[in-house]
Amino acid sequence: MGWILWAIGASVLIQGCMCSALQTNSGCMKWTEGPGDDVCCEACNPGHRLITECGPKLKGLCTPCEAGKYILKPTDRKCQRCSQCVGAQVMVKECTATTDTQCGCKEGLTCGDAKCSFCVKKCDKGQEPTEKRSCRPCPEGTFNDQIHQRCKPWSTECQHIVTKGDALTDITCGNISVDSSKKPGPAEQEWPLSVVATVVLSVFSIIVILFITILAKKNSNKKKEDVKKPITSTPIITTPTDDPRTLIAVECSFHEAQQEQGSRSELLGSSGSSDQFIA
């Protein structure tokens, strides 16, 4: 039983060594058995491109990239030409079979994109880069305290502004400190709500009283003017008629006159007799 396990382990070890040798010599990093006697490469070694996916030998499936070219994916069939640093660009790192050339920019300039495919003027603090590859000052309400960065807006959550911001610095904030030892003056004291309500009610009452007084005075003056006006009545003159009621009224008036005259005569007679008696 032990001999059998030892034989299996040795077989696996030998096969692994053979596969490593084949991968090193062929350029294929990962392969599987294909149809028939063919083998298929799933991924080439770094810096190798895939020639064909399957074949009778691993050696003919992958090949190294030519000088001046590189490859990134192990399954690509074509190597890419290395980039050239030209103009304002300077070489930072040379091209290899697995990486492209890394370029930089001359002093005073900076890369215009992530790949540094072009250079632009480096914007100072208080400025920001534009789409036209130039620099402009930070707009009002923004600042930039770094080299070649976008301007940022000033802080908005600030209880008390100690120093106003500019194109280079943000505003400086501070907390409002209340001095408890300082007593507020008359102008700083807050009026209680009850006092305010009393004042408003008093003013409203005075306005109502004045309005009622003025209205009553106007009504009194109007009544006085009505009393001063003379009341003229037109006498009613009736024309005598043959109406029995009119005749009775005239007769009654006649008798009343006679009675009044008789009474006066009696008074005069009694007055004369009195004089005689006294005499």
C-alpha positions as CSV (number, residue, x, y, z in Angstrom):
1,M,0.0,0.0,0.0
2,G,2.8,2.4,0.8
3,W,4.6,1.7,-2.4
4,I,1.4,2.6,-4.4
5,L,1.1,6.0,-2.7
6,W,4.8,6.7,-3.2
7,A,4.4,5.9,-6.9
8,I,1.4,8.2,-7.3
9,G,3.2,11.1,-5.6
10,A,6.3,10.6,-7.7
11,S,4.2,10.6,-10.9
12,V,2.5,13.8,-9.9
13,L,5.8,15.5,-9.1
14,I,7.4,14.4,-12.4
15,Q,4.4,15.7,-14.3
16,G,4.5,19.0,-12.6
17,C,8.2,19.5,-13.3
18,M,7.5,18.6,-17.0
19,C,4.7,21.1,-17.1
20,S,6.9,23.8,-15.7
21,A,9.6,23.1,-18.2
22,L,7.1,23.2,-21.0
23,Q,5.7,26.5,-19.8
24,T,9.1,28.1,-19.5
25,N,10.1,27.0,-22.9
26,S,6.8,27.6,-24.7
27,G,5.7,30.9,-23.1
28,C,2.3,29.4,-22.1
29,M,1.5,30.0,-18.5
30,K,-1.8,28.0,-18.3
31,W,-2.9,25.3,-20.6
32,T,-5.3,22.4,-20.9
33,E,-5.7,19.3,-23.1
34,G,-7.5,19.9,-26.3
35,P,-9.2,17.6,-28.8
36,G,-7.1,14.7,-29.8
37,D,-3.4,15.2,-29.1
38,D,-3.7,19.0,-29.1
39,V,-3.1,21.3,-26.2
40,C,-4.8,24.6,-25.7
41,C,-3.2,27.7,-24.0
42,E,-5.5,29.7,-21.8
43,A,-3.0,32.4,-20.8
44,C,0.5,33.3,-22.0
45,N,3.4,34.3,-19.7
46,P,3.8,38.1,-19.1
47,G,5.4,39.8,-22.1
48,H,4.1,37.1,-24.5
49,R,1.3,37.3,-27.0
50,L,-1.0,34.4,-28.1
51,I,-0.3,33.1,-31.5
52,T,-3.0,30.4,-31.7
53,E,-5.2,28.9,-28.9
54,C,-4.7,25.2,-29.6
55,G,-2.0,23.1,-31.3
56,P,0.0,19.9,-31.1
57,K,2.9,21.7,-29.2
58,L,2.8,24.4,-26.5
59,K,5.9,26.0,-28.0
60,G,4.1,27.3,-30.9
61,L,1.1,28.8,-29.0
62,C,2.8,32.0,-27.5
63,T,5.7,34.2,-28.5
64,P,7.5,37.1,-26.8
65,C,6.8,40.7,-27.8
66,E,9.3,42.4,-30.1
67,A,11.6,45.1,-28.8
68,G,9.8,48.5,-28.4
69,K,6.5,46.8,-27.8
70,Y,4.6,45.6,-24.7
71,I,1.5,43.7,-23.7
72,L,-0.8,43.9,-20.7
73,K,-3.3,41.0,-21.1
74,P,-2.1,37.4,-21.2
75,T,-4.7,36.5,-23.8
76,D,-4.0,39.3,-26.3
77,R,-2.8,38.4,-29.7
78,K,-1.0,41.7,-30.5
79,C,1.6,43.7,-28.6
80,Q,1.3,47.5,-28.3
81,R,4.0,49.9,-29.5
82,C,5.7,51.8,-26.6
83,S,4.8,55.4,-26.2
84,Q,7.4,58.1,-27.0
85,C,8.0,61.1,-24.8
86,V,8.2,64.2,-27.1
87,G,8.1,68.0,-26.8
88,A,7.6,69.2,-23.3
89,Q,7.6,65.6,-22.0
90,V,10.5,63.8,-20.3
91,M,11.0,60.1,-19.8
92,V,10.4,58.9,-16.3
93,K,10.6,55.1,-16.9
94,E,11.5,53.1,-20.0
95,C,9.2,50.8,-21.7
96,T,9.3,47.0,-20.9
97,A,7.5,44.0,-22.3
98,T,4.8,44.3,-19.7
99,T,4.6,48.1,-19.1
100,D,4.4,51.2,-21.3
101,T,6.8,54.1,-21.2
102,Q,6.1,56.5,-18.3
103,C,6.5,60.2,-19.3
104,G,6.6,63.3,-17.2
105,C,6.7,67.1,-17.9
106,K,9.4,69.7,-17.7
107,E,9.7,72.1,-14.8
108,G,6.8,74.5,-14.6
109,L,4.5,72.1,-16.5
110,T,2.3,69.2,-15.4
111,C,0.5,66.3,-17.0
112,G,-2.8,67.1,-18.6
113,D,-4.3,63.7,-18.1
114,A,-3.8,60.4,-16.2
115,K,-1.6,58.9,-18.9
116,C,0.4,62.2,-19.2
117,S,-0.1,62.2,-22.9
118,F,0.4,66.0,-23.0
119,C,1.7,68.7,-20.7
120,V,0.0,71.9,-19.6
121,K,1.0,75.0,-17.6
122,K,1.1,74.3,-13.8
123,C,-1.5,76.6,-12.1
124,D,-0.3,78.2,-8.9
125,K,-2.3,78.6,-5.7
126,G,-5.3,80.8,-6.1
127,Q,-5.8,79.5,-9.6
128,E,-7.4,76.5,-11.3
129,P,-6.9,74.8,-14.6
130,T,-9.4,75.2,-17.5
131,E,-10.5,73.0,-20.3
132,K,-8.4,75.2,-22.7
133,R,-5.2,74.0,-20.9
134,S,-4.7,77.4,-19.3
135,C,-5.1,78.8,-15.8
136,R,-7.6,81.3,-14.3
137,P,-8.1,83.0,-10.9
138,C,-10.5,81.4,-8.5
139,P,-14.0,82.9,-8.8
140,E,-15.4,85.0,-5.9
141,G,-16.4,82.8,-3.0
142,T,-13.8,80.0,-3.8
143,F,-10.2,79.4,-2.9
144,N,-7.3,77.0,-3.8
145,D,-4.3,76.5,-1.5
146,Q,-2.6,73.8,-3.6
147,I,-0.7,73.7,-6.8
148,H,-2.7,72.9,-10.0
149,Q,-6.0,72.0,-8.2
150,R,-9.6,73.0,-8.6
151,C,-10.9,75.9,-6.5
152,K,-13.1,75.0,-3.6
153,P,-16.0,77.1,-2.2
154,W,-15.6,78.9,1.1
155,S,-17.0,77.4,4.3
156,T,-20.7,78.2,4.8
157,E,-21.3,76.8,8.3
158,C,-19.7,79.5,10.4
159,Q,-21.1,81.0,13.6
160,H,-18.8,84.0,13.5
161,I,-16.4,85.1,10.7
162,V,-13.1,86.1,12.1
163,T,-11.2,86.6,8.8
164,K,-12.8,86.9,5.4
165,G,-11.6,84.4,2.8
166,D,-9.8,85.1,-0.5
167,A,-8.5,83.2,-3.5
168,L,-5.7,81.5,-1.4
169,T,-7.4,80.8,1.9
170,D,-10.7,79.8,3.3
171,I,-12.7,82.0,5.8
172,T,-11.6,81.7,9.4
173,C,-14.5,80.9,11.7
174,G,-14.9,81.4,15.4
175,N,-17.4,80.7,18.1
176,I,-19.5,83.5,19.6
177,S,-18.5,83.8,23.3
178,V,-21.0,85.3,25.7
179,D,-19.5,87.2,28.7
180,S,-21.8,86.4,31.6
181,S,-20.2,89.1,33.8
182,K,-21.3,91.9,31.5
183,K,-24.9,93.0,32.1
184,P,-26.9,94.0,29.1
185,G,-27.7,97.7,28.8
186,P,-31.2,99.1,28.5
187,A,-31.1,98.7,24.7
188,E,-29.9,95.1,24.9
189,Q,-32.5,93.9,27.4
190,E,-35.2,91.8,26.0
191,W,-38.8,93.0,26.7
192,P,-41.0,90.4,28.4
193,L,-43.9,89.1,26.3
194,S,-46.4,90.3,29.0
195,V,-45.1,93.9,28.8
196,V,-45.3,93.9,25.1
197,A,-48.9,92.6,25.2
198,T,-49.9,95.2,27.8
199,V,-48.5,98.1,25.7
200,V,-50.2,96.9,22.6
201,L,-53.5,96.5,24.4
202,S,-53.3,99.9,26.0
203,V,-52.6,101.6,22.6
204,F,-55.5,99.8,21.1
205,S,-57.8,100.8,23.9
206,I,-56.8,104.5,23.6
207,I,-57.5,104.4,19.9
208,V,-61.0,102.9,20.5
209,I,-61.8,105.5,23.2
210,L,-60.8,108.3,20.9
211,F,-62.8,107.0,18.1
212,I,-66.0,106.6,20.3
213,T,-65.4,110.2,21.8
214,I,-65.1,111.7,18.3
215,L,-68.2,109.9,17.1
216,A,-70.3,110.9,20.2
217,K,-69.2,114.6,19.7
218,K,-70.3,114.6,16.1
219,N,-73.7,113.2,17.1
220,S,-74.1,115.8,19.9
221,N,-73.3,118.7,17.5
222,K,-75.8,117.3,15.0
223,K,-78.6,117.2,17.6
224,K,-77.9,120.8,18.7
225,E,-78.2,122.0,15.1
226,D,-81.5,120.2,14.8
227,V,-82.8,122.0,18.0
228,K,-81.8,125.4,16.8
229,K,-83.8,125.2,13.6
230,P,-87.2,127.2,14.1
231,I,-90.3,125.1,13.7
232,T,-92.8,127.1,11.5
233,S,-96.4,126.0,11.4
234,T,-98.9,127.2,8.9
235,P,-102.3,128.3,10.4
236,I,-105.2,126.4,9.1
237,I,-108.0,128.7,7.9
238,T,-111.3,127.1,7.4
239,T,-114.1,128.4,5.4
240,P,-117.5,128.7,7.1
241,T,-119.9,126.3,5.6
242,D,-123.5,125.2,6.3
243,D,-122.3,122.1,7.9
244,P,-124.3,121.4,11.1
245,R,-121.1,120.6,13.0
246,T,-119.7,124.0,12.0
247,L,-122.9,125.8,13.1
248,I,-122.8,124.0,16.5
249,A,-119.2,125.0,17.0
250,V,-120.0,128.7,16.3
251,E,-123.1,128.6,18.6
252,C,-121.0,127.1,21.4
253,S,-118.4,129.8,20.9
254,F,-121.2,132.5,21.1
255,H,-122.7,131.1,24.3
256,E,-119.2,130.9,25.8
257,A,-118.8,134.6,25.0
258,Q,-122.1,135.6,26.5
259,Q,-121.3,133.6,29.7
260,E,-117.9,135.3,29.9
261,Q,-119.6,138.7,29.5
262,G,-122.2,138.0,32.2
263,S,-119.6,136.9,34.6
264,R,-117.8,140.2,34.1
265,S,-121.1,142.1,34.7
266,E,-121.7,140.3,37.9
267,L,-118.2,141.1,39.1
268,L,-118.7,144.7,38.3
269,G,-122.1,144.8,40.1
270,S,-120.7,143.2,43.2
271,S,-117.9,145.6,43.1
272,G,-120.3,148.6,43.0
273,S,-122.4,147.3,45.9
274,S,-119.3,146.8,47.9
275,D,-118.4,150.4,47.3
276,Q,-121.8,151.7,48.4
277,F,-121.7,149.6,51.6
278,I,-118.3,151.0,52.5
279,A,-119.4,154.5,51.8
